[in-house]
Amino acid sequence: MRADGLFIAIEVDDALAADAQAAAKLAEVCPVDIFADAGGHVELVQKNLDECVLCRLCLDAVGDGVRVLKLYDGGAAL
């Protein structure tokens, strides 16, 4: 799954998006509520994407299953 904001895009691997533990962890760690736990599935909150502060907490929480892309920098990964 992928969602694009104006400045930031978030990609979540499909297998990770369906993992209840990952959904809960991502919703817990994101300080700007980009991730939501939708009944055990990861949901990306579109209106919050560009609030990303590039803190890497989502990456640290689940590893390679999440990618934060800086659209203002040619899609470079965080």
C-alpha positions as CSV (number, residue, x, y, z in Angstrom):
1,M,0.0,0.0,0.0
2,R,1.1,3.5,-0.7
3,A,-0.2,7.0,0.0
4,D,1.2,10.2,-1.3
5,G,1.0,13.6,0.2
6,L,2.4,16.8,-1.2
7,F,5.9,16.3,0.3
8,I,6.0,12.8,1.7
9,A,4.9,9.4,0.5
10,I,4.5,6.4,2.8
11,E,4.8,2.8,1.5
12,V,3.8,-0.2,3.6
13,D,4.4,-3.8,2.5
14,D,1.1,-5.6,2.0
15,A,2.1,-8.4,4.4
16,L,3.0,-5.9,7.1
17,A,-0.2,-3.9,6.5
18,A,-2.2,-7.0,7.4
19,D,-0.2,-7.7,10.6
20,A,-2.2,-6.8,13.7
21,Q,0.9,-6.3,15.9
22,A,2.5,-4.0,13.3
23,A,-0.7,-2.0,13.0
24,A,-0.8,-1.5,16.7
25,K,2.9,-0.6,17.0
26,L,2.8,1.9,14.1
27,A,-0.3,3.6,15.5
28,E,1.4,3.8,18.9
29,V,4.8,5.2,17.8
30,C,3.9,7.8,15.2
31,P,3.8,11.3,16.9
32,V,1.7,12.8,14.1
33,D,-0.8,10.0,13.6
34,I,0.1,9.0,10.1
35,F,-0.7,5.3,10.9
36,A,-3.9,4.0,12.3
37,D,-4.9,0.5,13.5
38,A,-8.0,-0.3,11.5
39,G,-9.1,-3.5,13.1
40,G,-5.7,-5.2,13.0
41,H,-4.7,-3.7,9.7
42,V,-2.5,-0.7,9.0
43,E,-4.3,2.3,7.6
44,L,-2.5,5.4,6.3
45,V,-4.2,8.7,7.4
46,Q,-4.0,10.8,4.2
47,K,-4.5,14.2,5.9
48,N,-1.6,13.6,8.2
49,L,1.1,12.5,5.6
50,D,2.7,15.9,5.2
51,E,2.9,16.3,9.0
52,C,5.7,13.7,9.0
53,V,8.7,15.0,11.0
54,L,11.1,12.4,9.7
55,C,11.7,11.0,13.1
56,R,12.2,7.4,11.9
57,L,10.1,5.9,14.8
58,C,8.0,3.9,12.3
59,L,11.1,2.6,10.6
60,D,12.6,1.6,13.9
61,A,9.4,-0.1,15.0
62,V,8.9,-2.4,12.1
63,G,12.0,-2.3,10.0
64,D,12.0,-2.8,6.3
65,G,8.2,-3.0,5.9
66,V,7.8,0.7,5.9
67,R,9.4,3.3,3.6
68,V,9.2,7.1,4.0
69,L,9.9,8.8,0.7
70,K,10.8,12.5,0.4
71,L,8.9,13.6,-2.7
72,Y,10.5,17.0,-2.6
73,D,13.9,15.2,-3.0
74,G,13.1,13.1,-6.0
75,G,11.5,10.3,-4.0
76,A,14.6,9.7,-1.9
77,A,14.0,7.2,0.9
78,L,14.5,8.4,4.5
